[in-house]
Amino acid sequence: MESTVQVFWTPKKGNTPDEYEDAYGCAVEEGRFAIADGATESSFAEIWSTILTQKFVATPPVGEPPESQVLQDWVNPLQREWHANIMWDRLPWFAEEKARKGAFATFLGIEFLDEDEDDEGVMDKLLFMFKKQKTAGPRWRALTIGDSNLYQIRDDELITSWPLTKGIQFTHRPTLISSNPKCNDGIWDHFQFHVGEYEEGDTFILATDAIAKWFLDRVELGEKPWHTLGQLKSEQDFETLVSELRSGLKMQNDDTTIISIAWEESSDDDD
């Protein structure tokens, strides 16, 4: 199978692209994709969300699910990288004081694995935990903290909504991962892990909270919002859609990002 990937993003209404604090990462050949939503009330959140997404698509944490210590070991160098990217000597004292508290972000990453990438024994144990039978097909695994959401569509039906399944579950206080180690006490148990299978024809959508909530709100009304997203051909199309949804009070005014991954028959399958 081959994937067709589309990424769309737009900042809050009234903000410039330079003020966009979401981030995304795509490593198409490796089958890894990630999004993060930087918290506006924190300092240099755009740097933190970018570091999180780029690190995941380059080297995700190991284990299914990753252990707490593995997650901490994965995040620690990212926190140091964030700190090194701040020009501390140029900050006024009040900005430095705020920055010392750290940046915060939600995070969602997914990795697609071929049949031959299965870790024997580990996968058996995981499937037992989820009470699923092992299959020979390709699978995906995802890691998240906060309220960025993942959708899997098959045969024109939503078969996976994760980690949130209803619009009402979105709040103004999602769990966040911080660039400040002191702010992450007890946070590791809030990371969630999921594994699933995928096949030719499946489409996956990763979405930050504003458009993710709109998506589920539409589903609860019996609509199929993936049709609307599937019609997008350009950044201008996306900006127009988001603007209309905001104006109609159907979506919160926030930085907005989606990654769409459609799995199709590869050219090699035709030989």
Residue, then its C-alpha position, 0 to 999 in steps of 0.5 A: m500500500e501507498s499513502t497519500v498525505q495532505v496537511f492543512w493548517t491555519p492560525k487563529k483569526g486575527n493572528t499571522p502565520d508567525e503566531y501559529e503555535d500548533a505543529y505537525g511532523c510527517a515522515v512518509e517513508e517511515g509511516r510516522f505522523a504527529i501533531a501538537d497544539g501549543a498552549t497560548e498562555s505559555s511562552f514559546a509554545e510553538i518551539w515546544s510543539t515543533i520539537l515534540t512532533q519532529k522528534f516523534v517522526a524521527t525517533p518515537p519512544v519504544g515499547e507497546p505501550p511505552e513505560s513511564q520511564v521510557l517516556q521520561d527518557w524520551v522527553n528529557p532531551l527535548q526539554r533541554e533542546w527547548h531551553a537551548n532555543i530560547m534567547w534568555d539574555r534578550l528577554p525582559w525580566f517579566a518575559e524570562e520569569k514567564a518562560r522559566k515556567g515552561a511551554f505546554a502542549t498537547f501531542l498525538g503521534i501515529e506510526f504505521l507498521d508493515e506485517d514484517e515489523d511485528d515484534e513477536g511476543v510483545m504484540d501477542k501480549l498487547l493483543f491479549m490485553f486488548k482481547k483481540q486476535k492476531t492477524a497478518g495484516p498491517r497495523w498502526r500504533a498511536l501515542t497521545i496526551g491531551d485532546s488532539n484526536l485521531y479518526q479512522i474511516r473505512d467504507d465511508e464509516l468512522i470506525t475509530s475515534w481516539p482518544l475522545t469519542k464525543g464533542i462534549q469531552f473537549t474542555h478548556r483544560p486538557t492535559l498538557i506535556s511541559s518543557n519544564p520537568k518540574c511541571n510534569d510530575g504525575i503526568w506520565d500516567h496520562f499518556q494514552f496508547h492505542v493499537g489497531e489494524y489498517e487496510e487498503g482504502d482506509t483514511f486517517i485524520l489527525a486533528t487538533d482540538a478545535i476542528a476535532k471537536w467540530f468533526l465529532d459534533r457533526v458525527e453526532l448529528g448523523e453527518k459525515p464530516w470526512h466528506t467535507l475534509g476530503q474535498l479540500k484541495s488547497e490551503q485556501d480551501f482549508e482557510t475558507l472552510v475554517s473561516e466559515l465554521r468560525s463565523g457560524l460559531k461551529m468551531q472555536n477560534d484557535d490554531t487549527t491543523i489536520i493531517s489526512i493519510a489515505w491508504e491506497e493500492s501501491s503501483d507494485d501491486d499492479d505488477 
